[in-house]
C-alpha cells in the first residue's frame, strides 16, 4: 500500500512533491508546514530506499545466484495490488529483464537473460501442462522444466522468453 498510496505517509508522497531522492522522513517537507526539523531532515537518505531492493528482488523477482550474474534467479511475486511490473539491470554480460502483467485471467512473464549466462526461472502458481512460451507448450520448448509444488521451474540459458498461463493472485502472499 505504501508503494501505491499518494498521500503521506508513502513512497509516492515525496515524488508527488518533487523529490528526486529518498527523504529521511516521510514528511521532510509538506505544503502546510514547509521543511521539517533541520536536525534530522536529509533529502538524500537511503533508509527508505529499500523499496528499490524490494521492487527488483521481490516484485520483478531478479536475484543473483552466482558472482558477476553468471547465474540468475528470476522469481517474480505478483500481488493483488499491482497489475504489472517490469525491471531491467545492466550486468557485465548485458541486460537482464524481468516483467509481468496480469491480463484477462492470465499472467504473462517476459524475461531476458544475457549471453554467456544461465538462469532459473520460477513461474509462480503455474501448472506445467498449462504454461506456454511464445505460444508453444513450455514443456516442449525446454528440456529442463519441472513442477515444484505450486510453481513451474525452468532452467535455461540466454535468450528472451515470454511465458503465459492462467493465473489467480495468491490470497496470502508472503
C-alpha positions, 0 to 999 in steps of 0.5 A: 500500500505504501508503494501505491498510496499518494498521500503521506505517509508513502513512497509516492508522497515525496515524488508527488512533491518533487523529490528526486531522492529518498527523504529521511522522513516521510514528511521532510517537507509538506505544503502546510508546514514547509521543511521539517526539523533541520536536525534530522531532515536529509533529502538524500537518505537511503533508509527508505530506499529499500523499496528499490531492493524490494521492487527488483528482488521481490516484485520483478523477482531478479536475484543473483545466484552466482558472482558477476550474474553468471547465474540468475534467479528470476522469481517474480511475486505478483500481488493483488495490488499491482497489475504489472511490473517490469525491471531491467539491470545492466550486468557485465554480460548485458541486460537482464529483464524481468516483467509481468502483467496480469491480463484477462485471467492470465499472467504473462512473464517476459524475461531476458537473460544475457549471453554467456549466462544461465538462469532459473526461472520460477513461474509462480502458481503455474501448472506445467501442462498449462504454461506456454512460451511464445505460444508453444507448450513450455514443456516442449520448448525446454528440456529442463522444466519441472513442477515444484509444488505450486510453481513451474521451474525452468532452467535455461540459458540466454535468450528472451522468453515470454511465458503465459498461463492462467493465473489467480493472485495468491490470497496470502502472499508472503 
